[in-house]
Amino acid sequence: MNQVLRQHKQYLLTGVSYVIPMIACGGILIATAIALLTMLYPGSMTSTGGPDFSGAPTLKMVLDIGDAAFKMALPVLAGFIAYGMAGKPGLVPGLLGGYLAGTTNAGFLGALLVGLLAGHVVNLLKKMPVNRYVRPIMPILIIPIVSGLVVGTVMLKVVGVPIANVMTFLGSWLQSMSGGNAVVLAMILGAMIAFDMGGPVNKAAFFFGAAMIKEGNYAVMGACAAAICTPPLGLALATFVGRRLWTDEQKESGIAALGMGMVGITEGAIPFAAGDPVRVIPSIMLGSMVAATVAMLGGVGDHAPHGGPIVLPVVDNRLVYVIAIVAGSIVTALAINTIKRLTDKPPAASQP
């Protein structure tokens, strides 16, 4: 059993190694576009919406390129997880499944699962007994078509509908919670924001916060805004203060995550979570819960449907907002580094 888990972790890490440059490219370009917009075009962060690029076509182009790179991240992640499991024949169903994970809003967790599914389907097809005249075309024709159909059907018919139902349920549930205990609501929102980093659960919380802006309730979005940037900022901090616990590749991801966190891109945490979901996801959920709770208790209000330090110009109680982000980031860093120290196996002693 342990051997199987280790193998699957290696498959996940294969996908992570290929997706890190894609996320870094997309995240940094988006971060650069938003940051330069606020610096060069004051007032572009409106009180009723996010960044307005209508007066900055060049920055809008940079934003669009970064957004395209981000959209390719899920196919690359799933495709190379399947590649790590099944070789080149795994690429087609993996890439296809990752693309559909984006269109069905299954998010990063959906991409992880469909990548593993694609790899297993391809490996099963490889073992099927076939006529010797058919075997040469198996990897270039039969396996891609059959595995693509299986993976696509699962994503569209098995995964897509439940995700849509989950989105509807979560929206209604959060609406029913809005009249209750504000601290409990903040903790729930923080946990949801961090859970799948841009996936359906994250979007349900974000859209709820954005909807509350239209109703004149800015506190809900304030809690969400603090939670949105905490995962990448907390993981970046963890790589800075616990350098011995992280690989060189993870340290580089920490630098990219810092830039993405500053402009409220939760997906900056995906490279860490994809390679080690069991330890990373609870840690970032805890940090985001703390950030959201501090923001809610401190009366933070966010007038724009966005998060991170980038929205400071349209935030009420800015000092508390910064404190909330810092507190959540510190909790995330302490949590993940502590867990890694307690659970990482020390290297084996060399034999004389």
GIKA-V584020 format. One record per helix or strand. SS is the DSSP state (2 for helix, 1 for strand). FROM is the first residue (numbers start at 0). TO is the last residue. If there is no record, write none. Layout:
ss:SS from:FROM to:TO
ss:SS from:FROM to:TO
This chain:
ss:2 from:1 to:39
ss:1 from:44 to:44
ss:1 from:50 to:50
ss:2 from:56 to:85
ss:2 from:88 to:102
ss:2 from:106 to:125
ss:2 from:131 to:176
ss:2 from:181 to:194
ss:2 from:199 to:213
ss:2 from:218 to:240
ss:2 from:242 to:244
ss:2 from:247 to:261
ss:2 from:265 to:274
ss:2 from:276 to:296
ss:1 from:300 to:301
ss:2 from:308 to:313
ss:1 from:314 to:315
ss:2 from:317 to:342
